[in-house]
């Protein structure tokens, strides 16, 4: 059995079929958290809830740093106090040792009345070198919850926006897609802020409170376009608008780094004749236009200089305006 996608698990849940063991792993916590909610909702219909818990169901949450595998097996096979199905969630499952003991819990998907327990392991990774991992992939529902790829970010932003009932502008979507660091939780938090501000004042003041600094988005976009177009006459004066204001310069560094990574991928494709870069429609034309002006070596040099600028901005007393002006003059003249 290959690794499963969340949509495959959802389809099985709708059919009333459950795996005795789910292993959800990966860096994107929202994906694993949402899938856990769906499994629990399918196992425990809301109509069966009572004031003391879930009718016909006993759920338990364990921490892998505090329990051993035999204890998990014993807990899964012990009858619940109400005589119904048991659901056990094991967090930080990558910390488990002697996992061979878990093999007796594995099995094919079945209906709710055909299994005595459902164990859901939440792990940061799956070590493919281990014998147990290979058995797990064959006999359990192993679901990767990986980081969202750059070319999939826009679709996730739109999905989370719809879920919160908000309609961000295209420029806001663009900036959300370019945030760094980027996780679904971070994006959802920003959309929540937008929703709250929008409800209070129709979003008029949201730009000034946005965590990624949308108040300077227009200026940031103008600067990046000038810089990557290697236009010294526009890029150099723009530095005065943000360099000395850390709350504006630091978010810009994130946008700068994201665009630079896309440029490196595209330039490498151009020079090697490959097609590995996957660009979203919202940046494809702009990135392609910029890439014609840069070589891979220049972009790699720029990456190193940007890292030095980031460090110097935070750790040294050097004047920020001088740092940014020097970077612009070095690459745009």
Protein Blocks (a to p, Z undefined) as FASTA:
>chain_A
ZZddfklmmmmmmnopacfbdcdedjblmlmmmmmmmmmmmmmgfklpcfkbcehiacdd
ddfklccfklmmmmmmpccfkopacddddehklmpghkllmmmmgccdddfklpfbdcdd
ddfbdcfkbmklmmmmmmmccdddddddfklmmmmmmmmmmmnopacdfklmmmmmmgcc
ddfklmmmmmmmmmmmmmmnnommmmmmgmnlpmlmmmmmmmmmmmmnopaklmmmmmmm
mmmmmklmmmmmmmmmmmmmmmmmmmmmmmnopafbccdfklmmmmmmmmmmpcfklmmm
mmmmmmmmmmmmmmmcbdfklmmmmmmmmmmZZ
